[in-house]
């Protein structure tokens, strides 16, 4: 059995740069808890499929602004005690057309829970719990007013260290609920 490596013949260097910049903007927006960066990377309507990471979350459809509010809100990445770093590895282009580009990235999503009572704004804030996830991150990009934006987000976990849901729990010990 052989594997054929897909080499898109119609991917311009400008499109390659646009997709890489857009994906990095989303990751940076997550980690900086910066709603404007996250919003800038998104198409008007988003599909998020976390069923291969946390099955209870499943697939959800959002207007872009609602996605930003939920994912940077108090039940996801907006948890004040949560520090994250989403690292994207080399992209693998799965499909390229004039209307859509599908990319699968290697990803490491590092999650650290800051120690209560520490100065969360300090980069030297102590981390008491960690959970790192290794995954493939598939993103589908579509053109929005001439620019590539993310329409579908679909990670597929390889493995996690630590307790992902516990590290990402809401501030002040609220119960963990399916998100």
N, C-alpha and C positions, 0 to 999 in steps of 0.2 A: 504494500500500500504506500502511496506517495502523497505528499502534501504539496499543492501548487501555491506558491507565494504570489499573492495578488499585488501587481504593480500597476497603479492607476496611470493611464497614459494621458488623461485629461485633467490632471491636477496641476494648477499653476503654482508657482512659487508664492505668489501673493495670496492665493487661497490657503496654502499650507501655513503661511505666517498668520493669517487671520484666524484659522482654526486653533493654532497653538496659543495665540494671544488670548483668544476668547476662553479657552479651557483654563488657562493659567489665571485669568481674571476671576473666574468662578472660584477656583481653589483659594486664591488670595482673599477673595471676599468672605468665604467661609472662615478662614483662619483669622482675619482681622475683624470679623463680625461687622463687615462693612456692607450695608444694604445697597448702596449705590453701585458698588462693584458687582455684587451678585446680580442685581437687576440689569446692569449693562450687558451681561453675558447671555441673557435669556431671550428666547422668542416670546411672543405674546401669550402663548399657551404652552404649558409644560406637562410632560408625562414623566413621573418618577416611579421607577419600579425597583423597590428594595426587597422584593420577595426572595431573592437569593442571598440576602444578608440577614434580614430580620423578617421571616415569613409573615408575622402578624401585621406588618406595615403594608405588605402587598404593593399593588400598583395604584397610584393616585394621579388624578388629573387636576391641574391648577391653572388659574390665570397667573401670569408672571408675578404680579404684585402680591397675590395671596401666597404664592410659593415663598417669596422673600420673607414675608411676615411669619409664616409657619416655621421655615427652616432656620431663620435667625431669631426665633422666638424662644420663650423660656422652657420649651420641651425638647428642643433639638440643640443646634449649635449656639444659640443665644444664652445658654446656661452660663452665668457669670463665672462659676468655678471651673468651667471647662476650657482648657487650652487645646488647640488642635493644630496639626500641620498635615495638609494633604499634598503629597508629592506625586507628580505624574512622571512616569518613565517614558520611554520611547513610544510614539504612537504607531499603531498598525492600522492602516487605512483599509477598511472592510469593503467600502463601496463609495464611488465618487460619480455623481451626476451633476448637471447644471443646477438642479434644485435641492440636492441633498448630499451631505457627506457624512458617512458613518465611520467613526474612529473608535478603536479599542486601545485604551492606555493601560500600561502597568501602573498600579497605584499602591501607595502606602498611606494609610490614614492613621495618624498617630493622635491619640486622645489622652490627655493628662488631666487629672482632677486636682485643682489647687487645694492646698491645705486651708481649712476654714480659719479665719482670723488673720491670714496673711494679706498683704497688699496685692490684690489681683491685678492691678495696673502695672506692677513691677515685673520686668522680665526675669528677675531673680526670685520670684515667688516660688515657694517650695511646692513640689508636686507630690501628692501622697498616694495616688493610685494611677495606674496606666493601663491602657488597652490599645494595642496597635493592630490594625487590620490590613492584611495584604489582599489585594483584589485585582480583577480586571474591571476597568470602568469603560463601559460602552456609552458613547455620547453620539447623538444624531444631531447634526447641524442643518439648519435651513436658512435660506436668504430672507432677511427682513430689511426692507428698504435698501437693498444692495449690499448688506453686510451679513456675514455668517453669524448665527446665534444658535444657542443650544435649545433643542426642542424635546429631546428624550435623554434621560439619565438612567442608566441601568448598570449598577455594579454587580459583580459576581464574586463573592468572597472565596478566597483560597484558604485562609485561616486567620484566626484572631489570637492574640495573647491577652491575658487579663479578662475582666468581665466588662464587655463593651456596654451593656445596658446600665450596669451599676455606675461605671465611671461617668456616663452621660446623664445620670439622673438629674431631675430638676433641682434647683437650689433649695436649701433649707430642708432637705430630706423628704420632700413630697413623694408620694407613692409613684412608682414607675407604672405607667399605663402604656398600652400599645399606642403608637403615635400615628 
